[in-house]
């Protein structure tokens, strides 16, 4: 990720004193339609270190995070009752995201005179924007805002990252692996 976003080139460069970077970024975000609370959370999350070179650190973090992260759970057994869950976070290079959860519950009963089965698939999808912070650590607070305008911080922690391979992470306390199909 060698490109910098418009906001980074305006707010994160050497030309701006550190005490004005967050305020300038918040002001710019409000001009683009963010509420004051959304803009403040974005600026304080992205510019948490708020130092010279912040844009480079943001781009480095984004480069490690971009991609699809997946986890799953299963209970029961095939041929009787089965419950599965697949959760995916997809962080795109354009700083949009998609968070999906797919669940399936099904069962089969057999008897001497009849058989029955049922299945109940459910799912949810949330889309929005995201942004990484300007520090390099094993635990990061990401800015995440849904398309409905709900803004929050999401914790991402690198798991077993001794070789800087960025293949596993924890998102909000749940372990995810990088989806190789990305």
C-alpha positions in Angstrom: 0.0 0.0 0.0 2.1 2.8 -1.2 -0.9 5.1 -1.8 -2.0 7.5 0.9 -5.6 8.5 1.4 -6.6 12.1 1.0 -7.1 12.5 4.7 -3.6 11.2 5.5 -1.9 13.6 3.0 -3.8 16.5 4.6 -3.6 15.6 8.2 -0.7 13.2 8.9 2.2 15.0 7.2 5.1 16.9 8.7 3.6 20.2 7.7 0.9 20.0 10.4 1.8 20.4 14.1 0.8 17.3 16.1 -1.6 19.2 18.3 -3.7 20.2 15.2 -3.7 16.9 13.3 -6.7 15.3 15.1 -8.7 18.5 15.0 -8.0 19.0 11.3 -8.9 15.4 10.5 -12.2 15.6 12.5 -13.1 18.9 10.8 -12.5 17.3 7.4 -14.5 14.2 8.2 -17.5 16.4 9.4 -17.3 18.2 6.0 -17.6 14.8 4.4 -20.8 13.9 6.4 -19.5 12.3 9.6 -21.2 13.3 12.8 -19.0 15.1 15.4 -18.9 11.9 17.5 -18.0 9.7 14.5 -15.3 12.1 13.4 -13.8 12.3 16.8 -13.7 8.6 17.3 -12.1 8.1 13.8 -9.5 10.8 14.4 -8.5 9.5 17.9 -8.4 5.9 16.7 -6.4 6.5 13.5 -4.1 9.1 15.0 -3.6 7.5 18.4 0.2 8.0 18.2 -0.3 11.3 16.3 3.3 11.6 15.3 5.4 12.5 12.2 5.1 9.6 9.8 1.6 8.5 11.0 0.4 8.0 7.4 3.2 5.5 6.8 2.3 3.5 9.9 -1.4 3.5 9.0 -0.6 2.2 5.5 1.7 -0.5 6.9 -1.1 -1.7 9.3 -3.7 -1.6 6.5 -1.4 -3.7 4.3 -1.2 -6.4 7.0 -4.9 -6.4 7.7 -6.4 -6.3 4.2 -7.9 -9.6 3.2 -10.4 -12.1 4.3 -10.4 -13.5 7.9 -12.5 -16.6 8.7 -13.5 -18.7 11.7 -16.0 -21.5 12.3 -17.7 -23.6 14.9 -19.6 -26.9 14.8 -21.6 -28.9 17.3 -23.4 -32.2 16.9 -22.9 -34.9 14.3 -23.8 -35.5 10.7 -26.8 -37.9 10.6 -28.5 -36.5 13.7 -28.4 -32.9 14.9 -25.8 -30.5 13.5 -25.2 -26.8 14.2 -22.5 -24.9 12.3 -21.4 -21.3 12.2 -19.0 -19.5 9.8 -17.9 -15.9 10.5 -15.9 -13.8 8.1 -14.4 -10.3 8.2 -13.3 -9.0 4.8 -11.2 -5.9 5.0 -10.8 -4.3 1.6 -8.0 -2.1 0.3 -10.4 0.7 -0.3 -11.1 0.7 3.5 -14.5 -0.8 3.3 -15.4 -4.0 5.1 -17.9 -6.8 5.1 -18.7 -8.8 8.2 -20.8 -11.9 7.6 -22.1 -14.6 9.9 -23.7 -17.8 8.5 -25.4 -20.3 10.7 -27.0 -23.7 9.9 -29.0 -25.9 12.2 -30.3 -29.2 10.9 -31.4 -32.6 12.1 -32.6 -36.0 10.9 -34.7 -38.4 12.9 -35.3 -42.0 11.8 -37.7 -44.5 13.0 -39.2 -47.8 11.9 -42.2 -46.1 10.2 -41.0 -42.6 9.2 -38.1 -40.3 8.8 -38.0 -36.6 9.2 -35.5 -33.8 8.7 -35.3 -30.1 9.1 -32.8 -27.4 8.3 -32.7 -23.8 9.3 -30.0 -21.6 7.7 -29.6 -18.0 8.9 -27.2 -15.3 8.2 -26.3 -11.6 8.7 -24.2 -9.2 6.7 -22.8 -5.8 7.9 -20.9 -3.5 5.6 -19.2 -0.2 6.3 -15.8 1.5 6.5 -12.7 0.7 8.6 -9.4 2.3 9.3 -6.2 1.1 11.2 -4.3 3.1 13.8 -0.9 4.7 13.3 1.1 2.4 15.6 2.7 -0.9 15.1 1.9 -3.3 17.9 0.5 -6.8 18.4 -2.8 -5.4 19.5 -4.6 -2.7 17.4 -7.8 -0.8 17.8 -9.5 -0.5 14.4 -12.1 2.2 13.6 -15.2 0.4 12.2 -18.4 2.2 11.1 -21.3 0.3 9.7 -23.3 1.7 6.7 -26.0 2.5 9.2 -23.6 4.9 11.0 -22.8 2.9 14.1 -19.1 3.7 14.8 -16.9 1.8 17.3 -13.5 0.4 17.9 -12.8 -3.2 17.2 -9.8 -5.0 18.8 -7.5 -6.9 16.5 -4.6 -8.8 18.0 -2.0 -10.7 16.1 -1.7 -14.3 17.2 1.6 -16.2 17.2 3.2 -13.6 15.0 6.9 -14.3 15.7 7.8 -14.4 12.0 5.6 -11.4 11.0 3.5 -13.7 8.8 0.1 -12.2 9.7 -1.8 -15.5 9.2 -3.8 -15.5 12.4 -5.4 -12.9 14.5 -8.0 -12.4 17.2 -10.9 -10.0 16.4 -12.9 -9.0 19.5 -11.5 -12.0 21.4 -12.3 -14.6 18.7 -9.5 -16.4 16.8 -9.5 -16.0 13.0 -7.3 -17.3 10.2 -6.4 -15.7 6.9 -8.6 -17.1 4.2 -6.3 -18.4 1.5 -8.9 -17.8 -1.2 -8.4 -14.1 -0.9 
